[in-house]
Amino acid sequence: MNKRRFRTTKILVILIILISALTMGFKQVVGNDVNLNINGNTTTVFTYEKTVGDFLEKQNIEVKNRDAIRPSLDSEITQDMDIVITSPKSYQIKDGNRIVIAEASGYTVGEVLENLGIKLNKLDRIDVSLDQVAKEAMTIKIDRVEQENIEHAVEIPFESERKENPDMFEGETKVINAGQAGEKIESVLNTYVNGKIESSEVLKSEVTKEPINEVVEVGTKKAPKTPNGQSVKKVITMQATAYDPSAGSKTAMGTRARVGAVAVDPRVIPLGSKLYIESMDGFASYGYATAEDTGGAIKGNRIDLFYNSNAEALRFGRRNVKVYVLD
C-alpha cells in the first residue's frame, strides 16, 4: 500500500513539473523575444520563427527593394536580438570639396555612407559618429585628409662678426672674410585638408654645409675736420688721375664740367656727394669737390679730377689722395 502511494505521489510530482514547464517555461524553450525597429520605432515581439525572413513574413511586414535590413533575412533568430529596418531618407553630405544630396537607407550614419558608396580613409575626419542614428535631412561633413613627406634644402644664413680697427676712421668698413650661407636638408610632413595645406611638421633636419661667418672691420678712429670745420663721415684712400675740357663739357649728372666736378665710381661714392680731396705727397690739395661725373676707367677706389687745361691735368698725373666724404 505504501509503495503504491509512493509511486502515485512520484507520478503526480512529475506531472506537476511537466505542466509547469509547458505553461510557464515553454516560451523560453521554443520561442524568443526580438526587438523590431522600423525607422526608429521599436517594439518587442515574441516569435517562434527560426529566421528573420520567416519572422517578417509572419508579421506581414513587407521589405521593399530600397529598404535596408539587418541582420540578413537568413539570419537565425536569437533571444533579444535587434531587427532593424530603415527606409531611404534624404541626406546632405559635404564630402571634402563636393556636396552630395541623395536618398539612402541605413539606420546609422556609417550604414548611410556605406549605402551611398562613400568610403572613409584612415586620416579622414567626420563631424558625427559613425554609430550615430541617421536622421532625415541631416548634414554629414567629411574632411578629406592627406599627408605627404617631402625633403627640401633650406639655406642657413651666415652671421656677421664686427671687429674694431683703430687705424680706420669711423664709418669706414672693410670685409675681411666674405660670409657664406650654409645648407640643411629637412624632412617635412605636410598635412592637407580638402586639398589645402593645414600644417607642416619638420620630422628631421640634417646640416649638410655649415655657414661661414662674415668678418667686417669697422673704423673707430675719429675722422678729421675739413679746413672749414665740416664733419667727415668717411675717409677713403684713392688713386687719382686728372682730365680736362677735351673729355666733354657735360658731366654724367648733366652739369657743366668744371673745376670741383670730379668723376667717381657711384658704387663707392654716390653721385652728388660732397667731398674734400687732400694730397698725400706734398702736391697741392684739390680741395672741395662734388661727385658729379663717371668714367669708363673709373672703377673702385679711383677718382678723376677736372682741371681747366690739359697742361694742368698732365702736371697732376697720377697720385694717391685722401678723399673725405662730407656729411
Secondary structure, 3 states (H helix, E strand, C coil): CHHHHHHHHHHHHHHHHHHHHHHHHHHHHHCEEEEEEECCEEEEEEECCCEHHHHHHHCCCCCCCCCEEECCCCCECCCCEEEEEECCEEEEEEECCEEEEEEECCCEHHHHHHHCCCCCCCCCEECCCCCCECCCCCEEEEECEEEEEEEEEEEECCCEEEEEEEEEECCCEEEEECCECEEEEEEEEEEEECCEEEEEEEEEEEEEECCECEEEEEEEECCCCCCCCCCEEEEEEEEEEEECHHHCCECCCCCECCCCEEEECCCCCCCCCEEEEEECCCCCCCEEEEEEECCCCCCCCEEEEECCCHHHHHHHCCEEEEEEEEC
